[in-house]
């Protein structure tokens, strides 16, 4: 199993999504999985 994502990365993904970026685009930008971006958004 891989390492958990850092709080800093989580905050940047949330900021990007709240700024209007889609979960898929945020995942591509920050090199994370789409499911992670969608889950963090909730």
C-alpha positions as CSV (number, residue, x, y, z in Angstrom):
1,X,0.0,0.0,0.0
2,X,1.3,3.5,-0.8
3,X,1.9,6.4,1.5
4,X,-1.0,8.7,2.3
5,X,-1.1,12.1,0.6
6,X,0.2,15.0,2.7
7,X,-2.1,17.6,4.3
8,X,-0.5,20.3,2.1
9,X,-1.4,18.4,-1.1
10,X,-5.0,17.8,0.2
11,X,-5.3,21.5,0.8
12,X,-4.0,22.5,-2.6
13,X,-6.4,20.0,-4.3
14,X,-9.4,21.4,-2.3
15,X,-8.4,25.0,-3.2
16,X,-8.2,24.1,-6.9
17,X,-11.6,22.4,-6.8
18,X,-13.2,25.3,-4.9
19,X,-11.6,27.7,-7.4
20,X,-13.7,26.0,-10.2
21,X,-11.4,23.2,-11.3
22,X,-13.0,19.8,-11.9
23,X,-11.9,16.8,-9.8
24,X,-10.4,15.2,-12.9
25,X,-8.4,18.3,-13.8
26,X,-7.2,18.7,-10.2
27,X,-6.1,15.0,-10.2
28,X,-4.1,15.6,-13.4
29,X,-2.6,18.8,-12.2
30,X,-1.4,17.4,-8.9
31,X,-0.6,13.9,-10.1
32,X,-3.2,12.2,-7.9
33,X,-5.9,9.7,-8.6
34,X,-9.3,11.1,-9.7
35,X,-11.0,9.2,-6.9
36,X,-8.8,11.0,-4.4
37,X,-9.8,14.4,-5.8
38,X,-13.4,13.5,-5.8
39,X,-13.3,12.1,-2.3
40,X,-11.4,15.2,-0.9
41,X,-14.0,17.5,-2.5
42,X,-16.8,16.0,-0.2
